[in-house]
Amino acid sequence: MKDGWLLLLDVWGKGCVSGQSEIIMTDVLGRMVEEIRYTPGVRLDVSDYPQGLYFYRLEADGRVLDVGRVLVE
């Protein structure tokens, strides 16, 4: 994370065919925090999230393309 932004990878580089994808953000307990439509180059601002560890899952074309975590301090 840099300056409150979560920078995500290009969905095309991860094998997205249709270009329709979404990001699902969850907290450490697995509760959904946010679900957004994702387009390449979008940046998700997590600076307003409460402090803690969050996980994201990038899904497209019925598949999980990428997963990761971000620590908000």
Contacts in CASP RR format, 6 or more apart in sequence:
PFRMAT RR
TARGET T0000
AUTHOR 0000-0000-0000
METHOD contacts of the structure
MODEL  1
MKDGWLLLLDVWGKGCVSGQSEIIMTDVLGRMVEEIRYTPGVRLDVSDYP
QGLYFYRLEADGRVLDVGRVLVE
1 46 0 8 1.000
1 70 0 8 1.000
1 71 0 8 1.000
1 72 0 8 1.000
3 47 0 8 1.000
4 45 0 8 1.000
4 46 0 8 1.000
4 47 0 8 1.000
4 72 0 8 1.000
5 43 0 8 1.000
5 44 0 8 1.000
5 45 0 8 1.000
5 46 0 8 1.000
5 47 0 8 1.000
6 43 0 8 1.000
6 44 0 8 1.000
6 45 0 8 1.000
6 46 0 8 1.000
6 56 0 8 1.000
6 70 0 8 1.000
7 43 0 8 1.000
8 23 0 8 1.000
8 38 0 8 1.000
8 41 0 8 1.000
8 42 0 8 1.000
8 43 0 8 1.000
8 44 0 8 1.000
8 56 0 8 1.000
8 58 0 8 1.000
8 66 0 8 1.000
9 58 0 8 1.000
9 66 0 8 1.000
10 40 0 8 1.000
10 41 0 8 1.000
11 19 0 8 1.000
11 21 0 8 1.000
11 38 0 8 1.000
11 40 0 8 1.000
11 58 0 8 1.000
11 60 0 8 1.000
11 65 0 8 1.000
12 19 0 8 1.000
12 40 0 8 1.000
14 58 0 8 1.000
14 60 0 8 1.000
14 65 0 8 1.000
14 66 0 8 1.000
15 60 0 8 1.000
15 61 0 8 1.000
15 65 0 8 1.000
16 60 0 8 1.000
16 61 0 8 1.000
16 65 0 8 1.000
17 60 0 8 1.000
17 61 0 8 1.000
18 60 0 8 1.000
18 61 0 8 1.000
19 39 0 8 1.000
19 60 0 8 1.000
19 61 0 8 1.000
20 37 0 8 1.000
20 60 0 8 1.000
20 61 0 8 1.000
21 37 0 8 1.000
21 38 0 8 1.000
21 39 0 8 1.000
21 58 0 8 1.000
21 59 0 8 1.000
21 60 0 8 1.000
21 61 0 8 1.000
21 65 0 8 1.000
22 35 0 8 1.000
22 36 0 8 1.000
22 37 0 8 1.000
22 38 0 8 1.000
22 58 0 8 1.000
22 59 0 8 1.000
22 60 0 8 1.000
23 34 0 8 1.000
23 35 0 8 1.000
23 36 0 8 1.000
23 38 0 8 1.000
23 44 0 8 1.000
23 56 0 8 1.000
23 57 0 8 1.000
23 58 0 8 1.000
23 59 0 8 1.000
24 32 0 8 1.000
24 34 0 8 1.000
24 35 0 8 1.000
24 56 0 8 1.000
24 57 0 8 1.000
24 59 0 8 1.000
25 32 0 8 1.000
25 33 0 8 1.000
25 34 0 8 1.000
25 35 0 8 1.000
25 44 0 8 1.000
25 46 0 8 1.000
25 54 0 8 1.000
25 55 0 8 1.000
25 56 0 8 1.000
26 32 0 8 1.000
26 33 0 8 1.000
26 54 0 8 1.000
26 55 0 8 1.000
26 56 0 8 1.000
26 57 0 8 1.000
27 33 0 8 1.000
27 52 0 8 1.000
27 53 0 8 1.000
27 54 0 8 1.000
27 55 0 8 1.000
28 52 0 8 1.000
28 53 0 8 1.000
28 54 0 8 1.000
28 55 0 8 1.000
30 55 0 8 1.000
33 49 0 8 1.000
33 54 0 8 1.000
34 44 0 8 1.000
36 42 0 8 1.000
36 44 0 8 1.000
38 58 0 8 1.000
38 60 0 8 1.000
44 56 0 8 1.000
46 54 0 8 1.000
46 70 0 8 1.000
46 72 0 8 1.000
47 72 0 8 1.000
49 72 0 8 1.000
50 72 0 8 1.000
51 72 0 8 1.000
51 73 0 8 1.000
52 71 0 8 1.000
52 72 0 8 1.000
52 73 0 8 1.000
53 69 0 8 1.000
53 70 0 8 1.000
53 71 0 8 1.000
53 72 0 8 1.000
54 69 0 8 1.000
54 70 0 8 1.000
54 71 0 8 1.000
54 72 0 8 1.000
55 67 0 8 1.000
55 68 0 8 1.000
55 69 0 8 1.000
55 70 0 8 1.000
56 66 0 8 1.000
56 67 0 8 1.000
56 68 0 8 1.000
56 69 0 8 1.000
56 70 0 8 1.000
57 64 0 8 1.000
57 66 0 8 1.000
57 67 0 8 1.000
57 68 0 8 1.000
58 64 0 8 1.000
58 65 0 8 1.000
58 66 0 8 1.000
58 67 0 8 1.000
59 65 0 8 1.000
END
